[in-house]
């Protein structure tokens, strides 16, 4: 499934979209950055409530297909700008992490 399909199917808000045709290979949810770095995989869609700029470094390191920010967390202008600069697909939803996980799991 592509990032574009996830956007449409999950009704995600686009914060930054660099590569909507990027394939989502799996999903991971977590908010402890060091834990995510050790457990998630290349190509995952990462679901989190963390909205500081450090999420972009983790996403770059693991080459996630996208980051989905759950529970409509606030997003700083700095995060938006850095996501665009780094070419990271950054999306947002009002849904909980749990709901996003179950819905994404049905699509994969």
OpenMM code with the backbone's topology and positions (N, CA, C; nanometers):
from openmm import Vec3, app, unit

residues = "UNK UNK UNK UNK UNK UNK UNK UNK UNK UNK UNK UNK UNK UNK UNK UNK UNK UNK UNK UNK UNK UNK UNK UNK UNK UNK UNK UNK UNK UNK UNK UNK UNK UNK UNK UNK UNK UNK UNK UNK UNK UNK UNK UNK UNK UNK UNK UNK UNK UNK UNK UNK UNK UNK UNK UNK UNK UNK UNK UNK UNK UNK UNK UNK UNK UNK UNK UNK UNK UNK UNK UNK UNK UNK UNK UNK UNK UNK UNK UNK UNK UNK UNK UNK UNK UNK UNK UNK UNK UNK UNK UNK UNK UNK UNK UNK UNK UNK UNK UNK UNK UNK UNK UNK UNK UNK UNK UNK".split()
positions = [
    Vec3(0.0841, -0.1172, 0.0000),
    Vec3(0.0000, 0.0000, 0.0000),
    Vec3(0.0888, 0.1237, 0.0000),
    Vec3(0.0468, 0.2276, -0.0677),
    Vec3(0.1242, 0.3511, -0.0734),
    Vec3(0.0812, 0.4490, 0.0358),
    Vec3(0.1654, 0.5480, 0.0561),
    Vec3(0.1334, 0.6547, 0.1509),
    Vec3(0.0055, 0.7262, 0.1067),
    Vec3(-0.0087, 0.7520, -0.0231),
    Vec3(-0.1303, 0.8179, -0.0729),
    Vec3(-0.2559, 0.7384, -0.0388),
    Vec3(-0.2490, 0.6056, -0.0535),
    Vec3(-0.3658, 0.5229, -0.0206),
    Vec3(-0.3959, 0.5307, 0.1286),
    Vec3(-0.2922, 0.5310, 0.2112),
    Vec3(-0.3126, 0.5431, 0.3560),
    Vec3(-0.3765, 0.6769, 0.3899),
    Vec3(-0.3316, 0.7831, 0.3249),
    Vec3(-0.3886, 0.9165, 0.3477),
    Vec3(-0.5387, 0.9142, 0.3207),
    Vec3(-0.5769, 0.8577, 0.2076),
    Vec3(-0.7183, 0.8538, 0.1700),
    Vec3(-0.7986, 0.7583, 0.2572),
    Vec3(-0.7458, 0.6404, 0.2818),
    Vec3(-0.8197, 0.5387, 0.3570),
    Vec3(-0.8351, 0.5724, 0.5048),
    Vec3(-0.7342, 0.6386, 0.5614),
    Vec3(-0.7360, 0.6711, 0.7041),
    Vec3(-0.7762, 0.8160, 0.7312),
    Vec3(-0.8080, 0.8909, 0.6252),
    Vec3(-0.8460, 1.0328, 0.6360),
    Vec3(-0.7398, 1.1131, 0.7108),
    Vec3(-0.6150, 1.1018, 0.6644),
    Vec3(-0.5034, 1.1691, 0.7300),
    Vec3(-0.4845, 1.3104, 0.6769),
    Vec3(-0.4457, 1.3988, 0.7639),
    Vec3(-0.4120, 1.5364, 0.7274),
    Vec3(-0.2669, 1.5386, 0.6802),
    Vec3(-0.2423, 1.6023, 0.5679),
    Vec3(-0.1065, 1.6129, 0.5151),
    Vec3(-0.0387, 1.7350, 0.5757),
    Vec3(0.0713, 1.7117, 0.6454),
    Vec3(0.1554, 1.8197, 0.6962),
    Vec3(0.2684, 1.8437, 0.5974),
    Vec3(0.3312, 1.7355, 0.5528),
    Vec3(0.4315, 1.7414, 0.4468),
    Vec3(0.4240, 1.6108, 0.3691),
    Vec3(0.4174, 1.6224, 0.2374),
    Vec3(0.4134, 1.5038, 0.1521),
    Vec3(0.5183, 1.5191, 0.0434),
    Vec3(0.6219, 1.4392, 0.0534),
    Vec3(0.7306, 1.4417, -0.0438),
    Vec3(0.7165, 1.3291, -0.1447),
    Vec3(0.6736, 1.2119, -0.0974),
    Vec3(0.6646, 1.0945, -0.1841),
    Vec3(0.5401, 1.0136, -0.1491),
    Vec3(0.4292, 1.0529, -0.2073),
    Vec3(0.3037, 0.9836, -0.1813),
    Vec3(0.2976, 0.8441, -0.2400),
    Vec3(0.3847, 0.8156, -0.3359),
    Vec3(0.3884, 0.6835, -0.3976),
    Vec3(0.4769, 0.5856, -0.3212),
    Vec3(0.5371, 0.6327, -0.2134),
    Vec3(0.6237, 0.5465, -0.1317),
    Vec3(0.5410, 0.4329, -0.0732),
    Vec3(0.5946, 0.3123, -0.0799),
    Vec3(0.5247, 0.1957, -0.0280),
    Vec3(0.5394, 0.1859, 0.1237),
    Vec3(0.4309, 0.1520, 0.1905),
    Vec3(0.4330, 0.1252, 0.3345),
    Vec3(0.4493, -0.0256, 0.3508),
    Vec3(0.5607, -0.0657, 0.4111),
    Vec3(0.5918, -0.2076, 0.4259),
    Vec3(0.5387, -0.2674, 0.5557),
    Vec3(0.5099, -0.1844, 0.6531),
    Vec3(0.4617, -0.2306, 0.7830),
    Vec3(0.4275, -0.1108, 0.8682),
    Vec3(0.4002, -0.1348, 0.9933),
    Vec3(0.3677, -0.0251, 1.0831),
    Vec3(0.4320, -0.0453, 1.2184),
    Vec3(0.4554, 0.0656, 1.2868),
    Vec3(0.5094, 0.0596, 1.4227),
    Vec3(0.4521, 0.1764, 1.5004),
    Vec3(0.4205, 0.1527, 1.6263),
    Vec3(0.3760, 0.2614, 1.7120),
    Vec3(0.4606, 0.2634, 1.8378),
    Vec3(0.4975, 0.3830, 1.8784),
    Vec3(0.5781, 0.3996, 1.9983),
    Vec3(0.6179, 0.5447, 2.0141),
    Vec3(0.6457, 0.5821, 2.1383),
    Vec3(0.6775, 0.7211, 2.1679),
    Vec3(0.8147, 0.7399, 2.2312),
    Vec3(0.8785, 0.6322, 2.2700),
    Vec3(1.0130, 0.6403, 2.3259),
    Vec3(1.1113, 0.6238, 2.2101),
    Vec3(1.1787, 0.7325, 2.1739),
    Vec3(1.2580, 0.7350, 2.0515),
    Vec3(1.3623, 0.6245, 2.0458),
    Vec3(1.4342, 0.6019, 2.1544),
    Vec3(1.5379, 0.4982, 2.1540),
    Vec3(1.4772, 0.3596, 2.1342),
    Vec3(1.3587, 0.3377, 2.1873),
    Vec3(1.2909, 0.2099, 2.1703),
    Vec3(1.2508, 0.1905, 2.0240),
    Vec3(1.1952, 0.2947, 1.9652),
    Vec3(1.1539, 0.2890, 1.8247),
    Vec3(1.2753, 0.2610, 1.7359),
    Vec3(1.3873, 0.3260, 1.7649),
    Vec3(1.5087, 0.3059, 1.6849),
    Vec3(1.5539, 0.1602, 1.6871),
    Vec3(1.5326, 0.0915, 1.7967),
    Vec3(1.5771, -0.0461, 1.8088),
    Vec3(1.4770, -0.1508, 1.7641),
    Vec3(1.3524, -0.1115, 1.7437),
    Vec3(1.2474, -0.2101, 1.7164),
    Vec3(1.1784, -0.1957, 1.5807),
    Vec3(1.1711, -0.0754, 1.5278),
    Vec3(1.0982, -0.0527, 1.4025),
    Vec3(1.1850, -0.0923, 1.2830),
    Vec3(1.1229, -0.0974, 1.1663),
    Vec3(1.1917, -0.1420, 1.0457),
    Vec3(1.1814, -0.0396, 0.9325),
    Vec3(1.2755, -0.0513, 0.8407),
    Vec3(1.2765, 0.0263, 0.7164),
    Vec3(1.1385, 0.0155, 0.6500),
    Vec3(1.0878, 0.1275, 0.6034),
    Vec3(0.9624, 0.1279, 0.5295),
    Vec3(0.8364, 0.1291, 0.6132),
    Vec3(0.8510, 0.1237, 0.7461),
    Vec3(0.7324, 0.1276, 0.8321),
    Vec3(0.6646, 0.2642, 0.8274),
    Vec3(0.5354, 0.2640, 0.8539),
    Vec3(0.4630, 0.3860, 0.8893),
    Vec3(0.4715, 0.3943, 1.0412),
    Vec3(0.5255, 0.5037, 1.0925),
    Vec3(0.5444, 0.5189, 1.2368),
    Vec3(0.4309, 0.6025, 1.2936),
    Vec3(0.3572, 0.5472, 1.3873),
    Vec3(0.2478, 0.6165, 1.4548),
    Vec3(0.2962, 0.6577, 1.5931),
    Vec3(0.2838, 0.7871, 1.6238),
    Vec3(0.3348, 0.8393, 1.7505),
    Vec3(0.2570, 0.9633, 1.7923),
    Vec3(0.2698, 0.9986, 1.9196),
    Vec3(0.2172, 1.1267, 1.9671),
    Vec3(0.3305, 1.2264, 1.9895),
    Vec3(0.4540, 1.1822, 1.9672),
    Vec3(0.5693, 1.2723, 1.9818),
    Vec3(0.5701, 1.3704, 1.8653),
    Vec3(0.5869, 1.4966, 1.8952),
    Vec3(0.5858, 1.5949, 1.7865),
    Vec3(0.7050, 1.6896, 1.7939),
    Vec3(0.8128, 1.6452, 1.8578),
    Vec3(0.9322, 1.7302, 1.8564),
    Vec3(1.0182, 1.6944, 1.7357),
    Vec3(1.1126, 1.7792, 1.7027),
    Vec3(1.1909, 1.7618, 1.5802),
    Vec3(1.2768, 1.6356, 1.5812),
    Vec3(1.3002, 1.5768, 1.6972),
    Vec3(1.3818, 1.4553, 1.7038),
    Vec3(1.3171, 1.3368, 1.6324),
    Vec3(1.1868, 1.3405, 1.6118),
    Vec3(1.1221, 1.2311, 1.5393),
    Vec3(1.1721, 1.2250, 1.3952),
    Vec3(1.2130, 1.3386, 1.3412),
    Vec3(1.2618, 1.3415, 1.2037),
    Vec3(1.3951, 1.2697, 1.1909),
    Vec3(1.4793, 1.2813, 1.2919),
    Vec3(1.6081, 1.2115, 1.2903),
    Vec3(1.5865, 1.0605, 1.2943),
    Vec3(1.4939, 1.0156, 1.3777),
    Vec3(1.4641, 0.8724, 1.3864),
    Vec3(1.4065, 0.8234, 1.2538),
    Vec3(1.3170, 0.9009, 1.1955),
    Vec3(1.2569, 0.8637, 1.0681),
    Vec3(1.3622, 0.8548, 0.9579),
    Vec3(1.4543, 0.9480, 0.9567),
    Vec3(1.5619, 0.9458, 0.8568),
    Vec3(1.6522, 0.8250, 0.8766),
    Vec3(1.6853, 0.7969, 1.0004),
    Vec3(1.7741, 0.6850, 1.0320),
    Vec3(1.7155, 0.5522, 0.9841),
    Vec3(1.5867, 0.5328, 1.0060),
    Vec3(1.5224, 0.4064, 0.9709),
    Vec3(1.4504, 0.4112, 0.8366),
    Vec3(1.4526, 0.5257, 0.7714),
    Vec3(1.3895, 0.5445, 0.6408),
    Vec3(1.2435, 0.4989, 0.6416),
    Vec3(1.1667, 0.5539, 0.7363),
    Vec3(1.0243, 0.5240, 0.7437),
    Vec3(0.9529, 0.5756, 0.6196),
    Vec3(0.8453, 0.5099, 0.5825),
    Vec3(0.7650, 0.5571, 0.4701),
    Vec3(0.6923, 0.6857, 0.5069),
    Vec3(0.6535, 0.6979, 0.6342),
    Vec3(0.5864, 0.8187, 0.6814),
    Vec3(0.5794, 0.8171, 0.8338),
    Vec3(0.5543, 0.9340, 0.8884),
    Vec3(0.5226, 0.9485, 1.0302),
    Vec3(0.3770, 0.9928, 1.0372),
    Vec3(0.2991, 0.9243, 1.1204),
    Vec3(0.1600, 0.9632, 1.1433),
    Vec3(0.1482, 1.0084, 1.2882),
    Vec3(0.1182, 1.1353, 1.3067),
    Vec3(0.1007, 1.1910, 1.4406),
    Vec3(-0.0444, 1.1706, 1.4835),
    Vec3(-0.0621, 1.1013, 1.5943),
    Vec3(-0.1956, 1.0658, 1.6433),
    Vec3(-0.2515, 1.1735, 1.7364),
    Vec3(-0.3801, 1.1621, 1.7636),
    Vec3(-0.4512, 1.2447, 1.8614),
    Vec3(-0.4404, 1.3949, 1.8353),
    Vec3(-0.4246, 1.4279, 1.7076),
    Vec3(-0.4223, 1.5683, 1.6640),
    Vec3(-0.3223, 1.6530, 1.7430),
    Vec3(-0.2044, 1.5950, 1.7704),
    Vec3(-0.1033, 1.6679, 1.8476),
    Vec3(-0.0625, 1.7962, 1.7754),
    Vec3(-0.0226, 1.8943, 1.8534),
    Vec3(0.0224, 2.0208, 1.7961),
    Vec3(0.1539, 2.0016, 1.7227),
    Vec3(0.1688, 2.0762, 1.6142),
    Vec3(0.2883, 2.0671, 1.5311),
    Vec3(0.3478, 2.2065, 1.5184),
    Vec3(0.4754, 2.2171, 1.5498),
    Vec3(0.5424, 2.3467, 1.5414),
    Vec3(0.5774, 2.3798, 1.3964),
    Vec3(0.5954, 2.5079, 1.3700),
    Vec3(0.6405, 2.5512, 1.2381),
    Vec3(0.7783, 2.4937, 1.2074),
    Vec3(0.8604, 2.4796, 1.3106),
    Vec3(0.9942, 2.4222, 1.2931),
    Vec3(0.9853, 2.2775, 1.2449),
    Vec3(0.8947, 2.2003, 1.3024),
    Vec3(0.8782, 2.0611, 1.2608),
    Vec3(0.8323, 2.0537, 1.1156),
    Vec3(0.7360, 2.1366, 1.0785),
    Vec3(0.6879, 2.1395, 0.9402),
    Vec3(0.8010, 2.1722, 0.8438),
    Vec3(0.8774, 2.2756, 0.8760),
    Vec3(0.9864, 2.3193, 0.7885),
    Vec3(1.0943, 2.2127, 0.7764),
    Vec3(1.1289, 2.1507, 0.8865),
    Vec3(1.2341, 2.0492, 0.8834),
    Vec3(1.1882, 1.9221, 0.8115),
    Vec3(1.0610, 1.8870, 0.8236),
    Vec3(1.0088, 1.7709, 0.7504),
    Vec3(1.0185, 1.7957, 0.6001),
    Vec3(0.9850, 1.9168, 0.5585),
    Vec3(0.9961, 1.9516, 0.4166),
    Vec3(1.1415, 1.9497, 0.3714),
    Vec3(1.2287, 2.0067, 0.4527),
    Vec3(1.3714, 2.0120, 0.4202),
    Vec3(1.4313, 1.8718, 0.4085),
    Vec3(1.3908, 1.7806, 0.4963),
    Vec3(1.4460, 1.6446, 0.4977),
    Vec3(1.3694, 1.5490, 0.4060),
    Vec3(1.2600, 1.5959, 0.3479),
    Vec3(1.1825, 1.5118, 0.2570),
    Vec3(1.1093, 1.3977, 0.3259),
    Vec3(1.0538, 1.4250, 0.4432),
    Vec3(0.9849, 1.3221, 0.5215),
    Vec3(0.8338, 1.3405, 0.5109),
    Vec3(0.7650, 1.2322, 0.4791),
    Vec3(0.6187, 1.2342, 0.4759),
    Vec3(0.5678, 1.2437, 0.6193),
    Vec3(0.5028, 1.3553, 0.6504),
    Vec3(0.4529, 1.3809, 0.7854),
    Vec3(0.3023, 1.4029, 0.7780),
    Vec3(0.2284, 1.3198, 0.8500),
    Vec3(0.0827, 1.3198, 0.8448),
    Vec3(0.0269, 1.3299, 0.9858),
    Vec3(-0.1015, 1.3629, 0.9955),
    Vec3(-0.1627, 1.3767, 1.1275),
    Vec3(-0.3067, 1.3265, 1.1237),
    Vec3(-0.3526, 1.2793, 1.2405),
    Vec3(-0.4896, 1.2313, 1.2554),
    Vec3(-0.5418, 1.2682, 1.3934),
    Vec3(-0.6726, 1.2829, 1.4036),
    Vec3(-0.7350, 1.3056, 1.5338),
    Vec3(-0.7568, 1.1732, 1.6065),
    Vec3(-0.7398, 1.0617, 1.5356),
    Vec3(-0.7622, 0.9289, 1.5938),
    Vec3(-0.6515, 0.8923, 1.6926),
    Vec3(-0.6822, 0.7995, 1.7820),
    Vec3(-0.5827, 0.7506, 1.8779),
    Vec3(-0.4812, 0.6603, 1.8080),
    Vec3(-0.3683, 0.6392, 1.8727),
    Vec3(-0.2673, 0.5478, 1.8186),
    Vec3(-0.3269, 0.4088, 1.7991),
    Vec3(-0.4043, 0.3634, 1.8959),
    Vec3(-0.4664, 0.2312, 1.8870),
    Vec3(-0.5565, 0.2202, 1.7637),
    Vec3(-0.6423, 0.3178, 1.7453),
    Vec3(-0.7340, 0.3151, 1.6314),
    Vec3(-0.6573, 0.3171, 1.5004),
    Vec3(-0.5557, 0.4024, 1.4923),
    Vec3(-0.4747, 0.4077, 1.3708),
    Vec3(-0.4056, 0.2747, 1.3436),
    Vec3(-0.3546, 0.2111, 1.4483),
    Vec3(-0.2886, 0.0808, 1.4319),
    Vec3(-0.3849, -0.0241, 1.3783),
    Vec3(-0.5035, -0.0300, 1.4356),
    Vec3(-0.5988, -0.1320, 1.3909),
    Vec3(-0.6437, -0.1052, 1.2475),
    Vec3(-0.6664, 0.0200, 1.2133),
    Vec3(-0.7101, 0.0526, 1.0774),
    Vec3(-0.5983, 0.0301, 0.9760),
    Vec3(-0.4759, 0.0688, 1.0112),
    Vec3(-0.3621, 0.0467, 0.9216),
    Vec3(-0.3382, -0.1029, 0.9032),
    Vec3(-0.3477, -0.1777, 1.0118),
    Vec3(-0.3279, -0.3221, 1.0043),
    Vec3(-0.4240, -0.3908, 0.9088),
    Vec3(-0.5467, -0.3436, 0.9022),
    Vec3(-0.6452, -0.4010, 0.8107),
    Vec3(-0.6109, -0.3708, 0.6650),
    Vec3(-0.5399, -0.2608, 0.6424),
    Vec3(-0.5058, -0.2202, 0.5061),
    Vec3(-0.3804, -0.2892, 0.4529),
    Vec3(-0.2935, -0.3297, 0.5433),
    Vec3(-0.1658, -0.3884, 0.5003),
    Vec3(-0.1797, -0.5350, 0.4641),
] * unit.nanometer
topology = app.Topology()
chain = topology.addChain("A")
for resn in residues:
    res = topology.addResidue(resn, chain)
    for name in ("N", "CA", "C"):
        topology.addAtom(name, app.Element.getBySymbol(name[0]), res)
